[in-house]
Amino acid sequence: MAIFRLLLFPFSLIYGIIVWLRNKFYDWNWFNSTSFKLPLIVIGNLEVGGVGKTPLTEYIIRLLKSDFKMATLSRGYGRKTKGFRLVEANQDASLNGDEPQQLKNKFPEITVAVCEDRVLGVEKLKETHELIVLDDAYQHRALKAEMNLLLFDYHRLKHLKLLLPAGNYRESFAGKSRARIIIITKCPIDLSEIEKRNIKESFSLASYQKIFFSSLAYSKQLRRIATGEGLALEEIATGTPILLLTGIARPALLRKEVEKYSTHIIHHNYPDHHHFSRKNMLKLVADFKKCGKGAFIITTEKDAVRLKSQADKELLAQLPIYEWPIEVVFKHDELTFKEEIIRYVKAVK
């Protein structure tokens, strides 16, 4: 794989030149960038793959939804529809994408919309909302936002920052300069102050930028997707067979968490946003039956949204499939982060 990526390096150079020119054309105002007179919070990343954008979006929603009429807007990756759509609770994930559907199911009181053209999407929402949170729109420079939150996975900070296709970066590391806030996600709970300082120094922040460190907190209860019934993790006996079903970008952290509760894990691992087929489900059923009495299945909230869209709901209803909710927690400086967000929203509003 490493050799294959090395062969792709010339294409990365071409891609990098194209991206650099595109960004410069926006910087020089040769390309039009539209601004709006309402708060826009953009959540994004430079590297492809899961860095925790959706959990952070949920955090922002919880922070602001009681005080502001808010909406979220995203592309709706993997959906079979096109154009602007308002997401309704409990719709088929293929209509809107798994992450927007997850947000609407969890927060039915807010507006969740999808649109490939973020400018058009904001135009549709601006008259009836006080602020809009845009998921995965950092590279969408046709839209001008003052509050860009840029996320980096703690576990990948030391990886080579190569551009696509030889690497995983959408644009060069220098693209971090457009961010007002940088968040290092998935940090270990015991991250030391010395390491935090070293990471901060490695980013060479500008005077207008701030950096924060966050972790993922796993719920103490699993939730059965068919009934909503809870299962306390403390009730799981050591050695209980657990089938782990994932269709996310980087499941290693989740698997490590599951290993705290069982040494007997069968991992059905699929690509990010994978639409589970009947063949996939039949394999899951077969492995579940082999495990015998007491076994159950754990999946993510994002995967659960796609599972609920399965045509063969009767098959799934018979299986004890539990989703594992997660939340973002900040290390020590949560109040400062909240103040930064609220201050920006009130200033623009």
PyMOL commands that set and color helices and strands:
alter all, ss='L'
color gray80, all
select helices_A, chain A and resi 2-7+9-27+53-64+93-96+98-106+118-128+154-156+173-178+193-203+233-235+252-258+278-291+301-307+313-317+334-348
alter helices_A, ss='H'
color red, helices_A
select strands_A, chain A and resi 40-45+70-74+85-86+111-114+131-135+147-153+181-185+210-218+221-224+230-232+242-246+265-269+296-299+321-323+326-330
alter strands_A, ss='S'
color yellow, strands_A
deselect
rebuild
show_as cartoon
